[in-house]
Amino acid sequence: MELILYISVFLVGFYMISKAADYFVDEAANIGTKHGMSKLMIGLTIVAIGTSLPEMITSLGAILFTPNYSEFIIGTTLGSNITNILLAFGLFLIIAKKFTIKKDELFNIIALIGTSIVFIIFILFGFVSYVAIALVIFYTYYILYQKKYQKLEIEEIEEKYVDKTKHSSKKSYIIIALSFIGLFIGAKLTILGIENIGSILSIPSAYLNLVVVSIATSLPEIGVTIASAKRKEYLMAIGNIVGTNIMNVCLIIGTSGFFGNYLVQTDLYLSSIVIFSIATLLFSFLIYRKKFTPVFGYIFIILYVLYVLMIFT
């Protein structure tokens, strides 16, 4: 009964985070529109950050609600990035079948591999404060680059997120305030659930974050990539995975570095680092190659299944 109780607490907490994040994005976009903010910048900032709010709130909330916050932050970020590539993009490749892209994505490849290397070094050798500053600065540069070189594409992708609400800015501010309360209550419940589930099952919280929480927080990316496959919006799916993985490292690891001191138990993450490296390099190779087939989708899914089995056995 106790296990069922804490599983329910986790599910309720994560549901609260997801719904509160949706409200936050809609109302923030509404305020941005009313104050003359372009659709492009709404997409690059409000929507982009909003889609990663579940990961960010779970991670940052851990600093407030548990002394073992390093396990939550690293586990959620690392597990989410693995899940985005192997599970979300693997499913996308299987559904999308064979396709090619014409656009050169070299900058995104370099940014993805570069931030991934920084993340791996951080896990292996520890975290220093200036890394947090560097990650946040780099992400600012990344946003400005996207604004300059991918304006039309981003506007087209993100246009559906704006003008969803028609009420006053005052009401939007109230809803945003309530959303923040919901986000942190949800984070508290999610962390409470995971810690107690791990205690009951004698499983480190890091492992549960690497798989269970990561799948939950990656559901938006999985939904977007599957929908993109059905609509044949290939660049949208690729951009979603690349952007989310870069954002997870830069904003979650970067911003949390300003508020806490990491104590990394490196041995918990060695197998995950290997899988993460393989997944990132394979994904980057496919983007550089510009040719995609379902074969790689099945390879990604098989790797993910092996990874989950490796974590829990």
N, C-alpha and C positions, 0 to 999 in steps of 0.2 A: 504493500500500500504506500509506503514512504517513497519508493522509486516512482510509482505512478504520480504521486503528488508533485514531485519535483520535475518530472517530465512535463506535467501540466503547467507548472510555474514557468518553465522555460518557453513553452509554446505560447502561453499568454503574453509573456514579456516580449518575445520576438514579434508577435502579431501587433502589439502596441507600437513597437519601434517602426514596423513597416507602414502602418496606417498613419502614424504621426509624421513620418518622413514624406508620405504622399501629400498630406495637407500642407506641410512646410513648403514643398516645392511649388505647389499650385499657388499658394498665397504670396510667396516671395516673387514668383513670376508676375503675378497680378500687380504687386506694388512696383516692381521694376518697370512694367509697361506703362503704368500711370505716371511714372516719373521720367518718362522719355528714354528709358534704357533700351538699347537695340536688341532685337531678337538674337542676334549673334552673341552678344555679351551675356544675355540671359542664359543661352544654351551653354556657353563656355564656363560660366561661373555658377549660377544658381542651380540649373538643372544638372550640370556635371557633378557638382558637390552633392546635390540632393540624392542622386542615384547611388552614391556611396555612403550615405548617412547611416544605414544599418551597421556597416563595418566600423565607421568612425565613432558612432555613439557607443557601440559595444566595447570598443577599444578604449576610448577616452573615459567612459563610465567606469571601466575597471580600475582606473587610477583612483577614483573616488571611493569605490565600494569593496575593493579587495587588496590585501597586501601582495598578492601574487599577480599583479596586473601585467607583468612582463609576459607571462604565459598567454594571457588573453590577447594582448596586442600583437605579439609575434605570431602566435598560432592562428589568429583570425586573418591577419594580413597574408601570411605565407600560404595558408590553406585556401584562402579565397583566390589568390592568384593562380594556384595550381588548378583549382576547380574551374576557374574561368576558361583556362586554355584546354585542359584535358576533357572536362565534362561538357561545358557550354559550347566551346568551339568544335569539339569532337562531334556532338550531336548536330551542330550546324553543317559540318562537312558531309555527314551522312544524308541529311535531308536535302541539302543544296545540290548534291551530286557533283559532276565535273564542271568547273568554270575557271576562267582566267580573269585577271584584272590588268588594266593598262597603266594605272597610275603608279609612279615611283614613290615608294614609302620608306626610302632610306633613312630619312630623319627620324621617323617613328621607330624604325628598327634600332637605330643607335640609341635613342632615348630609352626604349624598352630594355635593351641589354644593359645599358649603362646603369640605370636605376636598379635593375635586378642584381648586378654585381655589387653595388653599394650595399644593398640589403643583405646579401650573402656575407659580405665582409663584416657587416655589423653583427650578424648572428654569431659568426665564428670568432671574432676578435673583440667584440664589445662596442659600446656606443659612446661617442664623445659629442659634447654639446654643439660644436660647430657643424656637425653632420646635419643636425636638425635645421639649422639656418640655411645650409647649402641646398638641402632638398626643397625647402619652401621657395627659395630664390629660383632654383631651376624650374620648379613647377610654374612660377610666374612667367618665366621666359618661355616655357612650353606653351602656355596659354596665348601669349602675345604672338608667337610663331603661328599657331593655328589661326588666330584672328587675321593675320596678314596673308597667309598663303592658302587658306581653305575656307574663305568667307562664304562663298555661295553654297558649298556643300554642307557646311555646318548650319547655315540658316535654314536650308531645306529640311535637314534632319530634325532640327529642334523646333521648327515652327509649330508643330502640333502641341507643344507643351505650353504655349502662351495663350493668353486671352481665355483661359478656362473659366475664370470667375468674373462676375460682372458687378459685385458689390463694392462698397466703399473701401478706401485704404484703411480707415479706422477699424473696420471689421476684420480686415486681413491681418492687421497688427495683433488684434486680440487672438485670432486663430493661430497665428505664429507663436505667440506666447504660450498658449495652451499646448501647441505641438511640442514645444521644447520641454514642457512639464511631462507630457506623455513619453517623449523620447527617453528622458532620464529615469522615469518610473519603469519603463520597459527595459532599459539597460540594467537597472537594479534587479529586476525579476529574472532576466536572462542569465545574469552572472550568478545569482543565487541558485538558480536551477542547475546550471552547469557544474558549479562547485560541489553541490550535494549529490548530483548524479555520479560525478567522478569519485566522490568519497564512498558512496554506497557500492559502486562497481569496482572500486580499487583501480581506477583508470586515471592517469594524470590529466588535469584540466587541459594541458597543452594539446593532448591527443584529441580530446573532444572538440576543441576549438579548430584544430587542423582539418577535421572532417565534418562534424555535425553542424557547428556554427557556420563554418565556411560554406557548406551547401545552402544553408538557410539564407545567409547574406548574399549569396550569388544567384538566388532565384530571379531577381530582376534581369541580370545579365543573361541567364538561361532563357528567360521569356523573350527578351529582345532579339537574341541571336536566332532562336527558332522562328519567330515572326519574320525576321529579315530573310531567312532561308526561303520561306514560303513566298515572299514578295520579290525574291531575287535581288535584294538590296545587299550585295556582297560587301561593298566598302563600308556600309553602315555597321555590319556585324564585326568586321575586322577592326574598324575604328573604335567600336564599343569595348572590345576586349583589350586592345592596346591602351586606350585612354584610361580605362578602369584600373588596369594593373599598374600603370605609371602613377595614377592618382593615389592608389592604395599605399604605395611606398612613400611618395612625396608628402602626402597630407597626413596619413595616419601615423606613420613612423616619424615624420618630420614634426608635426604639431604636438604629438604626445611627448616628444623629446624635450619640449619646453616645460613640461609639468611634472615629470617623474625621472627617476634614475633607474635605468634598466639593470636587472640582474639576470643575465641570460644563462640558462642551463643548456649549453650547446649540444650535449649528447642527445637531448630529446628531439633535435631537429635535423640530425645528420642525414637520415634517410630521406626526409622531406626536401632537404637542400639538393640532394642528387636528382630527385624527380623533378623538382622545380627547374633546375638547370637544364635537364634534358627537354622538358616541355617548352621552356622559353626559347631554346636554340632551335628546336624543330619548328615551332611556330614562326620564329623569325626567318628561318630558311624558306618556309612556304611563302611568306610575304615577299621576300627577296626574289624568289623564283617566279612568283606571280601566277603559278599554276596550282590548282587545288583539286583533289580527287577524294572520293569517299574512303579510299584505302587508308589515308592518313587519319580520317575520322575514326575508323575502327581501331587503328593503332593507338590513338589518344584515349579512347574508351577503355581498351584493354589495359593500358598503362594506369589509368585511374583506378580500375578495379584492383589491379595488383598493388597499387599504392595503399588503398583502403585496407586490403587484407594484410599488408605489411605493417601498417600502423597498429592494428588490433590483434596481431598474432605474435 
